[in-house]
């Protein structure tokens, strides 16, 4: 893994490159995650490929890059990352969870060999008349609450994730490193690097920006693929991109390639070795 920084409005974003090949993959992470979410994928790449992952503003080692946030701002930042590393029309674009929506917005402006959306990217329908803040609390409340909590040490912070339903039976050195990378603060008051304000602003935009995301998907400059996990954020039986939602968008986007990666949840699709093999194959197989 090689670290670098990219200048963006307001500061500098950290990026990491996995692999040494000339074919590039540009990757965006989820709403409370970091570039380390891509380590398992990056380390499983075949010869000839590299993956460039970014700590989005307000997260990881880009946590001090200020807002305003919102997915269009992250998509603009991704433009600068792609320019910095020399991405071109032979490169591949991907994003996981919120990163898939960022990839959709970015991919409406820039052509890639393909764009692969991992368990995200399809607009989430809001119930008529619903309060976006209430919906955000109902869906991401536990994840947001974690951002304001402190832990007695890094090992305690790791322990919180070890007890997470999505990681039960799926803990690995890569997951451990992902969690430790996110830990910051005094030794006796460890917390997440992710900024709560960034997560709230981005989450609210995600819930209210369905029309803009839909237009971006329809205007995609690259072939689109969607890889879905059948199980959700907490390993529940309904995934983040359920079958009925995928069916609606397949009808609307005839060129969309939709695939369920069996026996994965929202997290393990990018961490579990078996799931990662499928992801890597779809990213790199022309």
Beta strands, then each sheet from edge to edge (+ up, - down):
strand 1: 2-8
strand 2: 11-19
strand 3: 23-28
strand 4: 49-54
strand 5: 92-96
strand 6: 114-118
strand 7: 183-184
strand 8: 191-192
strand 9: 224-229
strand 10: 257-261
sheet 1: 1+ 2- 4+ 3+ 5+ 6+ 9+ 10+
sheet 2: 7+ 8-
end
